[in-house]
Amino acid sequence: MRKFTINTKKSNLEPTKEQILRYKNFNELSQNHKKITKRPKKTLYQDPKMFLFLLLLGLIALLLFA
Amino acid sequence: MFYKKKNKTVYSESELIELSKSNHQYFGALYEKYFDTIFRFIFKRLGGDETVSGDLTQQTFMKAMVNIQKYEDRGFPFSSWLFRIAQNEVNLFFRSLKNNKTVDINENQLKSVLEDVDSSASMTIENQEKLIQCINSLEPEQMDLIELRFFQEMSFQEIAAIYDITEANAKMRIYRLLERIQKNWK
């Protein structure tokens, strides 16, 4: 939530060129994008934790439907 | 803005958007072109919070990059799509806060609202505070519209593009809001 107040101290609310350049970084964005979108190297069942989880899920299903 | 390859091929914006869908490196040119505009937009919306503006701008471009496949050219400028994402990011940020965030606005920005609400009123401190109270009593979505029109100084066409509505509809929504402020003002 937000509330507006009158700006009495600063005369201008525009960012400076330096402020903008400080945050402008396409390489960082590109790397983060790769991290988000890249497929996992290991398949799900090759991950030990996931393997156990899938095994447990399979056992529960077996017990329920057997 | 154009993107130049080694062989000096020049791409138009629509070509860059299409190329970005298959290779995200082409998105760099769009990032270069619109970063400043989106940063300014978020910076103003946050009342000058530089660090959060930087984070939200990166987050905006990240979402745009991830969802560029879904982008459809409906005749609105590409920037309006980015503004829409930025608008959502800022609103999510405001919603995530436990306490109210105070956003600074200039006297000049208020002046334009006051002229539309009561042209005979002068910009005294009492009137400014009264007007701020009227605006703060609006719903967040209504505040967004007032902010876009008067504080971000966007045209009705630009607002319509952000909300994916007609220009006439954008005008009507803002005039109704001004009427509501006028009622509270009296």
gemmi code that builds the backbone of each chain (N, CA, C; Angstrom):
import gemmi

chains = {
    "A": [
        ("MET", (0.843, -1.198, 0.000), (0.000, 0.000, 0.000), (0.877, 1.247, 0.000)),
        ("ARG", (0.324, 2.311, -0.551), (1.107, 3.545, -0.585), (0.244, 4.763, -0.274)),
        ("LYS", (0.885, 5.778, 0.205), (0.217, 7.057, 0.452), (1.093, 8.148, -0.151)),
        ("PHE", (0.449, 9.131, -0.737), (1.220, 10.223, -1.329), (1.492, 11.308, -0.293)),
        ("THR", (2.663, 11.913, -0.426), (2.978, 13.086, 0.399), (3.581, 14.153, -0.516)),
        ("ILE", (3.527, 15.373, -0.066), (4.096, 16.452, -0.886), (5.600, 16.504, -0.663)),
        ("ASN", (6.310, 16.537, -1.765), (7.758, 16.578, -1.716), (8.211, 18.014, -1.429)),
        ("THR", (8.695, 18.234, -0.223), (9.077, 19.601, 0.150), (10.596, 19.808, 0.073)),
        ("LYS", (11.341, 18.691, 0.230), (12.816, 18.831, 0.274), (13.413, 18.942, -1.128)),
        ("LYS", (13.123, 17.898, -1.936), (13.737, 17.866, -3.266), (12.872, 18.628, -4.264)),
        ("SER", (13.521, 19.286, -5.204), (12.742, 20.015, -6.193), (12.430, 19.134, -7.395)),
        ("ASN", (13.276, 18.115, -7.611), (13.104, 17.288, -8.798), (13.090, 15.807, -8.425)),
        ("LEU", (12.135, 15.080, -8.966), (12.057, 13.652, -8.672), (12.552, 12.806, -9.838)),
        ("GLU", (13.301, 13.423, -10.727), (13.845, 12.692, -11.877), (15.178, 12.055, -11.484)),
        ("PRO", (15.425, 10.796, -11.888), (16.728, 10.210, -11.579), (17.820, 10.809, -12.462)),
        ("THR", (19.042, 10.817, -11.952), (20.149, 11.350, -12.757), (20.661, 10.263, -13.709)),
        ("LYS", (21.443, 10.660, -14.675), (22.021, 9.719, -15.648), (22.886, 8.678, -14.926)),
        ("GLU", (23.616, 9.138, -13.896), (24.506, 8.235, -13.138), (23.696, 7.174, -12.409)),
        ("GLN", (22.579, 7.620, -11.831), (21.723, 6.679, -11.100), (21.205, 5.588, -12.039)),
        ("ILE", (20.822, 5.997, -13.244), (20.291, 5.033, -14.211), (21.386, 4.056, -14.635)),
        ("LEU", (22.558, 4.610, -14.954), (23.662, 3.764, -15.434), (24.129, 2.749, -14.392)),
        ("ARG", (23.974, 3.106, -13.111), (24.388, 2.224, -12.023), (23.646, 0.885, -12.062)),
        ("TYR", (22.441, 0.908, -12.576), (21.611, -0.316, -12.554), (21.446, -0.953, -13.926)),
        ("LYS", (21.968, -0.295, -14.944), (21.803, -0.808, -16.307), (22.875, -1.854, -16.592)),
        ("ASN", (22.487, -3.109, -16.666), (23.469, -4.163, -16.880), (22.797, -5.335, -17.592)),
        ("PHE", (22.960, -5.360, -18.894), (22.286, -6.421, -19.657), (22.963, -7.778, -19.455)),
        ("ASN", (24.277, -7.777, -19.222), (24.982, -9.054, -19.009), (24.437, -9.786, -17.784)),
        ("GLU", (24.209, -9.018, -16.726), (23.672, -9.612, -15.502), (22.274, -10.184, -15.761)),
        ("LEU", (21.480, -9.414, -16.480), (20.123, -9.849, -16.814), (20.157, -11.124, -17.662)),
        ("SER", (21.066, -11.126, -18.616), (21.203, -12.266, -19.509), (21.611, -13.524, -18.743)),
        ("GLN", (22.555, -13.360, -17.806), (22.995, -14.508, -16.996), (21.868, -15.027, -16.108)),
        ("ASN", (21.133, -14.095, -15.498), (19.996, -14.508, -14.656), (18.937, -15.215, -15.488)),
        ("HIS", (18.759, -14.733, -16.704), (17.778, -15.352, -17.604), (18.195, -16.784, -17.929)),
        ("LYS", (19.490, -16.976, -18.161), (20.006, -18.328, -18.455), (19.754, -19.256, -17.275)),
        ("LYS", (20.024, -18.727, -16.063), (19.827, -19.540, -14.852), (18.377, -19.977, -14.731)),
        ("ILE", (17.480, -19.056, -15.014), (16.050, -19.343, -14.861), (15.562, -20.329, -15.913)),
        ("THR", (16.013, -20.112, -17.144), (15.421, -20.873, -18.249), (16.162, -22.157, -18.618)),
        ("LYS", (17.393, -22.333, -18.099), (18.139, -23.540, -18.540), (17.518, -24.804, -17.934)),
        ("ARG", (17.574, -25.855, -18.714), (17.005, -27.117, -18.253), (17.984, -27.779, -17.290)),
        ("PRO", (17.483, -28.496, -16.277), (18.415, -29.157, -15.356), (19.245, -30.208, -16.089)),
        ("LYS", (20.526, -30.292, -15.684), (21.404, -31.252, -16.367), (20.963, -32.686, -16.109)),
        ("LYS", (20.632, -32.939, -14.844), (20.230, -34.292, -14.483), (18.741, -34.475, -14.716)),
        ("THR", (18.374, -35.658, -15.155), (16.945, -35.957, -15.241), (16.429, -36.166, -13.815)),
        ("LEU", (15.135, -36.035, -13.631), (14.566, -36.058, -12.290), (14.958, -37.304, -11.496)),
        ("TYR", (14.884, -38.469, -12.135), (15.143, -39.709, -11.391), (16.624, -39.910, -11.057)),
        ("GLN", (17.502, -39.102, -11.684), (18.932, -39.224, -11.381), (19.330, -38.403, -10.150)),
        ("ASP", (18.436, -37.539, -9.724), (18.669, -36.763, -8.508), (18.284, -37.647, -7.310)),
        ("PRO", (19.229, -37.959, -6.388), (18.926, -38.904, -5.300), (17.673, -38.554, -4.497)),
        ("LYS", (17.521, -37.260, -4.170), (16.360, -36.834, -3.377), (15.070, -37.052, -4.153)),
        ("MET", (15.115, -36.665, -5.411), (13.930, -36.810, -6.247), (13.614, -38.285, -6.491)),
        ("PHE", (14.689, -39.098, -6.587), (14.508, -40.545, -6.798), (13.750, -41.142, -5.609)),
        ("LEU", (14.203, -40.763, -4.392), (13.541, -41.267, -3.185), (12.086, -40.803, -3.124)),
        ("PHE", (11.877, -39.560, -3.487), (10.524, -39.003, -3.479), (9.620, -39.754, -4.458)),
        ("LEU", (10.146, -40.019, -5.649), (9.365, -40.731, -6.666), (9.098, -42.173, -6.227)),
        ("LEU", (10.125, -42.775, -5.579), (9.988, -44.148, -5.089), (8.885, -44.219, -4.024)),
        ("LEU", (8.945, -43.235, -3.117), (7.942, -43.158, -2.037), (6.546, -42.982, -2.623)),
        ("LEU", (6.454, -42.122, -3.609), (5.173, -41.855, -4.269), (4.630, -43.128, -4.928)),
        ("GLY", (5.544, -43.862, -5.554), (5.183, -45.122, -6.211), (4.696, -46.148, -5.208)),
        ("LEU", (5.411, -46.225, -4.053), (5.037, -47.189, -3.008), (3.664, -46.866, -2.420)),
        ("ILE", (3.430, -45.575, -2.186), (2.135, -45.147, -1.643), (1.021, -45.509, -2.625)),
        ("ALA", (1.281, -45.241, -3.892), (0.286, -45.553, -4.915), (0.017, -47.056, -4.963)),
        ("LEU", (1.093, -47.844, -4.821), (0.976, -49.306, -4.843), (0.140, -49.797, -3.662)),
        ("LEU", (0.448, -49.214, -2.481), (-0.294, -49.612, -1.273), (-1.777, -49.237, -1.373)),
        ("LEU", (-2.012, -48.098, -1.933), (-3.396, -47.620, -2.030), (-4.228, -48.444, -3.010)),
        ("PHE", (-3.625, -48.792, -4.123), (-4.404, -49.466, -5.166), (-4.250, -50.995, -5.172)),
        ("ALA", (-3.321, -51.525, -4.344), (-3.129, -52.998, -4.352), (-4.278, -53.686, -3.606)),
    ],
    "B": [
        ("MET", (15.428, 2.939, -32.417), (16.742, 2.356, -32.095), (16.939, 1.116, -32.945)),
        ("PHE", (18.110, 0.960, -33.396), (18.401, -0.182, -34.242), (19.538, -0.993, -33.650)),
        ("TYR", (19.567, -2.232, -34.045), (20.620, -3.119, -33.596), (21.492, -3.455, -34.799)),
        ("LYS", (22.791, -3.226, -34.638), (23.687, -3.467, -35.771), (24.494, -4.735, -35.545)),
        ("LYS", (24.481, -5.611, -36.512), (25.292, -6.813, -36.421), (26.664, -6.497, -37.006)),
        ("LYS", (27.568, -7.497, -36.990), (28.912, -7.265, -37.507), (28.870, -6.870, -38.975)),
        ("ASN", (27.919, -7.466, -39.702), (27.828, -7.137, -41.122), (26.940, -5.913, -41.383)),
        ("LYS", (26.714, -5.137, -40.304), (25.996, -3.866, -40.383), (24.523, -4.011, -40.789)),
        ("THR", (23.943, -5.162, -40.503), (22.521, -5.307, -40.785), (21.740, -4.499, -39.752)),
        ("VAL", (20.794, -3.745, -40.226), (20.012, -2.914, -39.326), (18.622, -3.522, -39.178)),
        ("TYR", (18.197, -3.686, -37.922), (16.897, -4.294, -37.665), (15.910, -3.256, -37.145)),
        ("SER", (14.681, -3.421, -37.554), (13.630, -2.558, -37.006), (13.208, -3.142, -35.658)),
        ("GLU", (12.410, -2.382, -34.917), (11.992, -2.849, -33.588), (11.180, -4.140, -33.669)),
        ("SER", (10.265, -4.201, -34.630), (9.435, -5.408, -34.739), (10.278, -6.628, -35.110)),
        ("GLU", (11.321, -6.403, -35.926), (12.229, -7.512, -36.277), (13.007, -7.971, -35.044)),
        ("LEU", (13.433, -6.984, -34.260), (14.175, -7.322, -33.041), (13.327, -8.137, -32.078)),
        ("ILE", (12.053, -7.771, -31.985), (11.142, -8.510, -31.094), (11.019, -9.956, -31.580)),
        ("GLU", (10.845, -10.103, -32.877), (10.721, -11.454, -33.435), (12.006, -12.255, -33.230)),
        ("LEU", (13.160, -11.611, -33.444), (14.448, -12.295, -33.260), (14.685, -12.661, -31.796)),
        ("SER", (14.208, -11.785, -30.878), (14.367, -12.040, -29.439), (13.626, -13.297, -29.001)),
        ("LYS", (12.583, -13.645, -29.745), (11.803, -14.823, -29.383), (12.608, -16.113, -29.558)),
        ("SER", (13.556, -16.087, -30.492), (14.371, -17.293, -30.698), (15.777, -17.154, -30.099)),
        ("ASN", (16.275, -15.933, -29.973), (17.607, -15.722, -29.396), (17.568, -14.490, -28.496)),
        ("HIS", (17.693, -14.737, -27.184), (17.508, -13.632, -26.241), (18.588, -12.565, -26.302)),
        ("GLN", (19.694, -12.826, -26.987), (20.741, -11.806, -27.109), (20.230, -10.576, -27.870)),
        ("TYR", (19.285, -10.800, -28.761), (18.711, -9.680, -29.523), (17.893, -8.754, -28.624)),
        ("PHE", (17.495, -9.285, -27.479), (16.710, -8.479, -26.537), (17.552, -7.316, -25.983)),
        ("GLY", (18.869, -7.479, -26.064), (19.779, -6.453, -25.558), (19.519, -5.075, -26.137)),
        ("ALA", (19.218, -5.035, -27.431), (18.972, -3.741, -28.078), (17.692, -3.099, -27.535)),
        ("LEU", (16.683, -3.946, -27.265), (15.421, -3.430, -26.712), (15.649, -2.947, -25.277)),
        ("TYR", (16.494, -3.688, -24.561), (16.852, -3.325, -23.179), (17.538, -1.965, -23.166)),
        ("GLU", (18.502, -1.789, -24.069), (19.238, -0.525, -24.163), (18.290, 0.635, -24.461)),
        ("LYS", (17.344, 0.378, -25.328), (16.447, 1.445, -25.753), (15.474, 1.868, -24.649)),
        ("TYR", (14.943, 0.893, -23.922), (13.858, 1.204, -22.992), (14.241, 1.250, -21.515)),
        ("PHE", (15.479, 0.880, -21.182), (15.845, 0.821, -19.762), (15.607, 2.158, -19.064)),
        ("ASP", (16.126, 3.237, -19.661), (16.025, 4.563, -19.026), (14.569, 4.952, -18.779)),
        ("THR", (13.728, 4.715, -19.789), (12.303, 5.092, -19.678), (11.630, 4.322, -18.549)),
        ("ILE", (11.884, 3.022, -18.502), (11.233, 2.200, -17.474), (11.788, 2.538, -16.089)),
        ("PHE", (13.092, 2.782, -16.021), (13.689, 3.149, -14.727), (13.065, 4.448, -14.216)),
        ("ARG", (12.937, 5.435, -15.099), (12.339, 6.722, -14.724), (10.911, 6.530, -14.220)),
        ("PHE", (10.162, 5.703, -14.956), (8.764, 5.436, -14.613), (8.670, 4.841, -13.199)),
        ("ILE", (9.490, 3.827, -12.929), (9.451, 3.157, -11.621), (9.985, 4.088, -10.529)),
        ("PHE", (11.032, 4.811, -10.840), (11.645, 5.743, -9.884), (10.619, 6.765, -9.399)),
        ("LYS", (9.853, 7.309, -10.356), (8.824, 8.301, -10.007), (7.715, 7.653, -9.193)),
        ("ARG", (7.334, 6.437, -9.601), (6.248, 5.751, -8.891), (6.639, 5.439, -7.449)),
        ("LEU", (7.931, 5.243, -7.226), (8.384, 4.925, -5.871), (8.819, 6.181, -5.115)),
        ("GLY", (8.641, 7.309, -5.724), (8.974, 8.575, -5.067), (10.471, 8.761, -4.864)),
        ("GLY", (11.284, 8.152, -5.739), (12.725, 8.391, -5.696), (13.538, 7.344, -4.965)),
        ("ASP", (12.990, 6.157, -4.763), (13.748, 5.075, -4.114), (14.629, 4.390, -5.164)),
        ("GLU", (15.898, 4.790, -5.163), (16.813, 4.370, -6.233), (17.073, 2.859, -6.266)),
        ("THR", (17.396, 2.283, -5.108), (17.762, 0.861, -5.060), (16.602, -0.023, -5.498)),
        ("VAL", (15.431, 0.233, -4.943), (14.261, -0.588, -5.301), (13.909, -0.371, -6.776)),
        ("SER", (14.058, 0.851, -7.253), (13.780, 1.133, -8.675), (14.681, 0.296, -9.576)),
        ("GLY", (15.959, 0.205, -9.212), (16.915, -0.590, -9.983), (16.515, -2.056, -10.009)),
        ("ASP", (16.160, -2.574, -8.834), (15.761, -3.990, -8.742), (14.493, -4.265, -9.542)),
        ("LEU", (13.515, -3.383, -9.386), (12.230, -3.603, -10.074), (12.369, -3.434, -11.587)),
        ("THR", (13.265, -2.561, -12.014), (13.481, -2.389, -13.460), (14.091, -3.666, -14.030)),
        ("GLN", (15.095, -4.217, -13.339), (15.706, -5.477, -13.801), (14.654, -6.587, -13.819)),
        ("GLN", (13.835, -6.607, -12.789), (12.778, -7.624, -12.678), (11.773, -7.484, -13.826)),
        ("THR", (11.480, -6.242, -14.179), (10.560, -5.965, -15.294), (11.123, -6.534, -16.597)),
        ("PHE", (12.394, -6.244, -16.846), (13.011, -6.721, -18.088), (13.187, -8.241, -18.081)),
        ("MET", (13.404, -8.797, -16.896), (13.520, -10.251, -16.800), (12.189, -10.888, -17.214)),
        ("LYS", (11.103, -10.347, -16.677), (9.775, -10.895, -17.014), (9.472, -10.704, -18.495)),
        ("ALA", (9.881, -9.550, -19.024), (9.642, -9.285, -20.449), (10.422, -10.282, -21.305)),
        ("MET", (11.644, -10.547, -20.889), (12.516, -11.466, -21.640), (11.969, -12.892, -21.601)),
        ("VAL", (11.513, -13.299, -20.434), (10.975, -14.655, -20.277), (9.667, -14.813, -21.067)),
        ("ASN", (8.882, -13.732, -21.093), (7.555, -13.826, -21.727), (7.476, -13.239, -23.133)),
        ("ILE", (8.624, -12.948, -23.701), (8.623, -12.310, -25.027), (7.911, -13.171, -26.078)),
        ("GLN", (7.912, -14.474, -25.865), (7.213, -15.396, -26.791), (5.721, -15.078, -26.864)),
        ("LYS", (5.180, -14.613, -25.724), (3.738, -14.353, -25.647), (3.368, -12.980, -26.206)),
        ("TYR", (4.367, -12.159, -26.484), (4.071, -10.796, -26.937), (3.425, -10.805, -28.319)),
        ("GLU", (2.326, -10.080, -28.409), (1.625, -9.943, -29.696), (1.536, -8.461, -30.041)),
        ("ASP", (1.824, -8.125, -31.267), (1.714, -6.733, -31.693), (0.248, -6.412, -31.976)),
        ("ARG", (-0.362, -5.618, -31.082), (-1.774, -5.250, -31.261), (-1.915, -3.799, -31.714)),
        ("GLY", (-0.849, -3.280, -32.240), (-0.887, -1.905, -32.745), (-0.422, -0.884, -31.720)),
        ("PHE", (-0.201, -1.326, -30.475), (0.319, -0.428, -29.440), (1.848, -0.492, -29.466)),
        ("PRO", (2.517, 0.562, -29.023), (3.988, 0.497, -28.998), (4.488, -0.573, -28.023)),
        ("PHE", (5.675, -1.092, -28.293), (6.262, -2.140, -27.438), (6.432, -1.621, -26.009)),
        ("SER", (6.715, -0.308, -25.899), (6.935, 0.271, -24.568), (5.709, 0.119, -23.671)),
        ("SER", (4.506, 0.137, -24.258), (3.300, 0.025, -23.413), (3.226, -1.350, -22.755)),
        ("TRP", (3.739, -2.361, -23.455), (3.795, -3.705, -22.874), (4.760, -3.713, -21.682)),
        ("LEU", (5.900, -3.026, -21.864), (6.890, -2.939, -20.784), (6.331, -2.140, -19.601)),
        ("PHE", (5.611, -1.060, -19.922), (5.002, -0.257, -18.852), (4.005, -1.096, -18.050)),
        ("ARG", (3.275, -1.946, -18.759), (2.275, -2.786, -18.082), (2.973, -3.743, -17.112)),
        ("ILE", (4.068, -4.329, -17.555), (4.814, -5.245, -16.677), (5.372, -4.463, -15.482)),
        ("ALA", (5.942, -3.295, -15.764), (6.513, -2.457, -14.705), (5.440, -2.050, -13.695)),
        ("GLN", (4.280, -1.689, -14.221), (3.147, -1.296, -13.373), (2.788, -2.449, -12.427)),
        ("ASN", (2.719, -3.658, -12.960), (2.406, -4.834, -12.131), (3.489, -5.091, -11.091)),
        ("GLU", (4.730, -4.931, -11.501), (5.847, -5.153, -10.569), (5.782, -4.171, -9.398)),
        ("VAL", (5.507, -2.907, -9.720), (5.440, -1.887, -8.661), (4.253, -2.182, -7.736)),
        ("ASN", (3.122, -2.554, -8.318), (1.954, -2.862, -7.492), (2.197, -4.071, -6.596)),
        ("LEU", (2.892, -5.078, -7.131), (3.241, -6.254, -6.310), (4.144, -5.837, -5.157)),
        ("PHE", (5.060, -4.920, -5.465), (5.972, -4.431, -4.424), (5.191, -3.710, -3.319)),
        ("PHE", (4.273, -2.837, -3.725), (3.477, -2.101, -2.728), (2.652, -3.067, -1.874)),
        ("ARG", (2.081, -4.093, -2.533), (1.255, -5.061, -1.807), (2.088, -5.881, -0.822)),
        ("SER", (3.361, -6.092, -1.158), (4.213, -6.917, -0.292), (4.628, -6.179, 0.987)),
        ("LEU", (4.472, -4.859, 0.995), (4.883, -4.081, 2.169), (3.847, -4.195, 3.282)),
        ("LYS", (4.354, -4.331, 4.504), (3.422, -4.429, 5.640), (2.861, -3.046, 5.990)),
        ("ASN", (3.729, -2.068, 5.923), (3.294, -0.702, 6.250), (3.099, 0.094, 4.958)),
        ("ASN", (2.362, 1.188, 5.081), (2.168, 2.064, 3.927), (3.484, 2.714, 3.527)),
        ("LYS", (3.723, 2.757, 2.224), (4.926, 3.457, 1.758), (4.516, 4.858, 1.335)),
        ("THR", (5.276, 5.836, 1.781), (4.953, 7.196, 1.370), (5.691, 7.524, 0.073)),
        ("VAL", (4.942, 8.031, -0.875), (5.511, 8.370, -2.180), (5.473, 9.889, -2.344)),
        ("ASP", (6.650, 10.456, -2.571), (6.735, 11.918, -2.728), (6.228, 12.356, -4.088)),
        ("ILE", (5.458, 13.426, -4.096), (5.078, 14.031, -5.372), (5.336, 15.535, -5.313)),
        ("ASN", (5.608, 16.091, -6.468), (5.939, 17.510, -6.539), (4.692, 18.395, -6.522)),
        ("GLU", (4.914, 19.622, -6.132), (3.842, 20.625, -6.113), (3.272, 20.819, -7.525)),
        ("ASN", (4.185, 20.800, -8.509), (3.758, 20.999, -9.906), (2.822, 19.893, -10.384)),
        ("GLN", (3.135, 18.670, -9.936), (2.308, 17.524, -10.326), (0.912, 17.659, -9.722)),
        ("LEU", (0.875, 18.144, -8.482), (-0.418, 18.328, -7.805), (-1.219, 19.449, -8.451)),
        ("LYS", (-0.492, 20.433, -8.941), (-1.120, 21.614, -9.536), (-2.045, 21.215, -10.691)),
        ("SER", (-1.561, 20.275, -11.507), (-2.372, 19.865, -12.656), (-3.648, 19.146, -12.218)),
        ("VAL", (-3.574, 18.408, -11.112), (-4.790, 17.744, -10.602), (-5.748, 18.802, -10.063)),
        ("LEU", (-5.187, 19.739, -9.305), (-6.014, 20.786, -8.691), (-6.739, 21.614, -9.754)),
        ("GLU", (-6.050, 21.890, -10.861), (-6.670, 22.667, -11.950), (-7.904, 21.954, -12.491)),
        ("ASP", (-7.833, 20.620, -12.566), (-8.966, 19.849, -13.080), (-10.067, 19.668, -12.038)),
        ("VAL", (-9.672, 19.662, -10.777), (-10.662, 19.445, -9.706), (-11.387, 20.758, -9.369)),
        ("ASP", (-10.618, 21.804, -9.181), (-11.201, 23.104, -8.836), (-10.297, 24.200, -9.406)),
        ("SER", (-10.688, 24.694, -10.547), (-9.821, 25.666, -11.232), (-9.691, 26.988, -10.468)),
        ("SER", (-10.653, 27.255, -9.573), (-10.592, 28.525, -8.839), (-9.699, 28.442, -7.595)),
        ("ALA", (-9.368, 27.224, -7.184), (-8.577, 27.053, -5.957), (-7.114, 27.386, -6.200)),
        ("SER", (-6.496, 27.998, -5.208), (-5.064, 28.319, -5.344), (-4.230, 27.237, -4.651)),
        ("MET", (-2.949, 27.233, -4.979), (-2.073, 26.176, -4.455), (-1.564, 26.493, -3.050)),
        ("THR", (-2.458, 26.677, -2.134), (-2.025, 26.908, -0.753), (-1.671, 25.567, -0.120)),
        ("ILE", (-0.938, 25.602, 0.977), (-0.545, 24.348, 1.647), (-1.785, 23.569, 2.086)),
        ("GLU", (-2.815, 24.306, 2.569), (-4.055, 23.649, 3.028), (-4.721, 22.914, 1.871)),
        ("ASN", (-4.788, 23.592, 0.717), (-5.415, 22.964, -0.457), (-4.624, 21.749, -0.934)),
        ("GLN", (-3.304, 21.882, -0.884), (-2.463, 20.750, -1.307), (-2.703, 19.550, -0.404)),
        ("GLU", (-2.751, 19.803, 0.896), (-2.964, 18.703, 1.843), (-4.353, 18.090, 1.686)),
        ("LYS", (-5.319, 18.965, 1.420), (-6.693, 18.494, 1.230), (-6.777, 17.599, -0.018)),
        ("LEU", (-6.102, 18.035, -1.053), (-6.105, 17.271, -2.309), (-5.397, 15.923, -2.135)),
        ("ILE", (-4.285, 15.948, -1.440), (-3.535, 14.707, -1.163), (-4.432, 13.725, -0.396)),
        ("GLN", (-5.189, 14.263, 0.551), (-6.105, 13.418, 1.339), (-7.149, 12.779, 0.435)),
        ("CYS", (-7.692, 13.579, -0.483), (-8.704, 13.074, -1.425), (-8.115, 11.964, -2.285)),
        ("ILE", (-6.892, 12.155, -2.751), (-6.253, 11.140, -3.613), (-5.941, 9.878, -2.797)),
        ("ASN", (-5.453, 10.087, -1.582), (-5.110, 8.930, -0.741), (-6.320, 8.108, -0.328)),
        ("SER", (-7.508, 8.724, -0.414), (-8.710, 7.977, -0.021), (-9.217, 7.076, -1.159)),
        ("LEU", (-8.611, 7.190, -2.330), (-9.042, 6.364, -3.472), (-8.532, 4.931, -3.336)),
        ("GLU", (-9.131, 4.047, -4.120), (-8.674, 2.658, -4.171), (-7.311, 2.629, -4.882)),
        ("PRO", (-6.460, 1.619, -4.577), (-5.134, 1.588, -5.220), (-5.187, 1.638, -6.752)),
        ("GLU", (-6.162, 0.942, -7.355), (-6.267, 0.923, -8.827), (-6.624, 2.318, -9.357)),
        ("GLN", (-7.446, 3.034, -8.581), (-7.829, 4.388, -8.989), (-6.654, 5.347, -8.838)),
        ("MET", (-5.881, 5.117, -7.769), (-4.690, 5.951, -7.557), (-3.706, 5.772, -8.719)),
        ("ASP", (-3.637, 4.533, -9.202), (-2.741, 4.240, -10.335), (-3.075, 5.118, -11.533)),
        ("LEU", (-4.371, 5.222, -11.827), (-4.805, 6.010, -12.989), (-4.461, 7.488, -12.822)),
        ("ILE", (-4.726, 8.014, -11.630), (-4.400, 9.424, -11.353), (-2.889, 9.627, -11.489)),
        ("GLU", (-2.159, 8.664, -10.965), (-0.694, 8.754, -11.009), (-0.178, 8.760, -12.448)),
        ("LEU", (-0.713, 7.848, -13.254), (-0.249, 7.771, -14.642), (-0.557, 9.057, -15.400)),
        ("ARG", (-1.776, 9.548, -15.200), (-2.213, 10.726, -15.958), (-1.524, 12.014, -15.490)),
        ("PHE", (-1.482, 12.227, -14.190), (-1.026, 13.529, -13.689), (0.419, 13.531, -13.180)),
        ("PHE", (0.840, 12.436, -12.545), (2.196, 12.459, -11.979), (3.227, 11.943, -12.989)),
        ("GLN", (2.806, 10.956, -13.795), (3.722, 10.464, -14.839), (3.504, 11.221, -16.154)),
        ("GLU", (2.491, 12.048, -16.184), (2.151, 12.895, -17.342), (2.003, 12.095, -18.631)),
        ("MET", (1.274, 11.002, -18.542), (1.045, 10.166, -19.723), (-0.195, 10.627, -20.459)),
        ("SER", (-0.200, 10.395, -21.768), (-1.379, 10.769, -22.558), (-2.450, 9.697, -22.372)),
        ("PHE", (-3.682, 10.032, -22.767), (-4.772, 9.048, -22.660), (-4.458, 7.830, -23.523)),
        ("GLN", (-3.818, 8.090, -24.649), (-3.458, 7.007, -25.579), (-2.474, 6.029, -24.912)),
        ("GLU", (-1.492, 6.588, -24.222), (-0.500, 5.741, -23.542), (-1.150, 4.934, -22.415)),
        ("ILE", (-2.035, 5.591, -21.667), (-2.730, 4.894, -20.570), (-3.588, 3.774, -21.143)),
        ("ALA", (-4.284, 4.078, -22.235), (-5.136, 3.074, -22.885), (-4.304, 1.865, -23.317)),
        ("ALA", (-3.110, 2.134, -23.829), (-2.238, 1.040, -24.283), (-1.791, 0.173, -23.111)),
        ("ILE", (-1.506, 0.795, -21.973), (-1.067, 0.028, -20.799), (-2.186, -0.881, -20.294)),
        ("TYR", (-3.400, -0.344, -20.246), (-4.525, -1.126, -19.719), (-5.233, -1.962, -20.789)),
        ("ASP", (-4.769, -1.843, -22.011), (-5.378, -2.560, -23.139), (-6.866, -2.214, -23.273)),
        ("ILE", (-7.156, -0.927, -23.192), (-8.527, -0.429, -23.342), (-8.521, 0.661, -24.426)),
        ("THR", (-9.714, 1.144, -24.769), (-9.742, 2.199, -25.785), (-9.392, 3.544, -25.144)),
        ("GLU", (-9.007, 4.484, -25.988), (-8.645, 5.810, -25.485), (-9.855, 6.468, -24.821)),
        ("ALA", (-11.032, 6.265, -25.417), (-12.272, 6.853, -24.875), (-12.554, 6.291, -23.490)),
        ("ASN", (-12.299, 5.004, -23.332), (-12.520, 4.351, -22.041), (-11.555, 4.899, -20.984)),
        ("ALA", (-10.312, 5.112, -21.393), (-9.318, 5.668, -20.464), (-9.728, 7.067, -20.019)),
        ("LYS", (-10.204, 7.866, -20.984), (-10.661, 9.234, -20.667), (-11.817, 9.180, -19.681)),
        ("MET", (-12.778, 8.296, -19.986), (-13.973, 8.194, -19.140), (-13.595, 7.808, -17.706)),
        ("ARG", (-12.709, 6.828, -17.574), (-12.294, 6.376, -16.232), (-11.666, 7.523, -15.439)),
        ("ILE", (-10.817, 8.296, -16.114), (-10.131, 9.382, -15.410), (-11.098, 10.515, -15.068)),
        ("TYR", (-12.011, 10.834, -15.987), (-12.977, 11.888, -15.689), (-13.877, 11.500, -14.521)),
        ("ARG", (-14.259, 10.220, -14.461), (-15.079, 9.751, -13.338), (-14.326, 9.873, -12.016)),
        ("LEU", (-13.046, 9.574, -12.084), (-12.225, 9.689, -10.868), (-12.112, 11.142, -10.425)),
        ("LEU", (-11.956, 12.020, -11.421), (-11.863, 13.449, -11.088), (-13.165, 13.939, -10.464)),
        ("GLU", (-14.279, 13.424, -10.990), (-15.591, 13.779, -10.414), (-15.676, 13.317, -8.961)),
        ("ARG", (-15.150, 12.132, -8.721), (-15.169, 11.583, -7.359), (-14.320, 12.444, -6.429)),
        ("ILE", (-13.153, 12.857, -6.935), (-12.276, 13.724, -6.117), (-12.983, 15.062, -5.870)),
        ("GLN", (-13.662, 15.562, -6.928), (-14.392, 16.838, -6.789), (-15.443, 16.761, -5.683)),
        ("LYS", (-16.154, 15.624, -5.623), (-17.178, 15.432, -4.591), (-16.552, 15.487, -3.207)),
        ("ASN", (-15.435, 14.765, -3.037), (-14.742, 14.762, -1.735), (-14.160, 16.131, -1.411)),
        ("TRP", (-13.784, 16.834, -2.463), (-13.175, 18.163, -2.304), (-14.179, 19.150, -1.694)),
        ("LYS", (-15.428, 19.030, -2.150), (-16.485, 19.949, -1.659), (-16.988, 19.481, -0.298)),
    ],
}
model = gemmi.Model(1)
for chain_id, residues in chains.items():
    chain = gemmi.Chain(chain_id)
    for i, (resn, *xyz) in enumerate(residues, 1):
        res = gemmi.Residue()
        res.name, res.seqid = resn, gemmi.SeqId(i, " ")
        for name, pos in zip(("N", "CA", "C"), xyz):
            atom = gemmi.Atom()
            atom.name, atom.element = name, gemmi.Element(name[0])
            atom.pos, atom.b_iso = gemmi.Position(*pos), 0.0
            res.add_atom(atom)
        chain.add_residue(res)
    model.add_chain(chain)
structure = gemmi.Structure()
structure.add_model(model)
structure.setup_entities()
